Structure formats: structure tokens, C-alpha cells
């Protein structure tokens, strides 16, 4: 990469086009504000790291109240 390709210009360039990205199972502890914040963060990982090191998939959720956990899992 030359010196003229820096900053935002270089951020849009993809070096490993077509690379297979493995899925990574993620478990979330909590369904309130921080659970939502962390879930949002891992779902947006491909925006900040491209190609992403893994494709996150929510596979488990845990919390104090079973009914609230079910509602959060549906969301």
C-alpha cells in the first residue's frame, strides 16, 4: 500500500475477498441494558473488523427471570 492510501480510504479496501468466515457461538449473560449493548456490539463486529475474524451467532441466553429470558431470546 502506498503512502497515498491512508485513513478512511484504506479502511474500505478488502485484502481477503472471498475468505470463508467461521461462525462463533456466543452466550449472553443478562437481558437488560448491558446484555442488549453487548449483543449489539458483537452483531456489528463486521463493520469494525473486515473481514471479521468470526461471524457471531447468539446460541444461549441466561438471566434471573425465565419469562424475561424467553422474551429477550425472541427479540
C-alpha positions, 0 to 999 in steps of 0.5 A: 500500500502506498503512502497515498492510501491512508485513513478512511480510504484504506479502511474500505479496501478488502485484502481477503475477498472471498475468505470463508468466515467461521461462525462463533457461538456466543452466550449472553449473560443478562437481558437488560441494558448491558446484555442488549449493548453487548449483543449489539456490539458483537452483531456489528463486529463486521463493520469494525473488523473486515473481514471479521475474524468470526461471524457471531451467532447468539446460541444461549441466553441466561438471566434471573427471570425465565419469562424475561429470558424467553422474551429477550431470546425472541427479540 
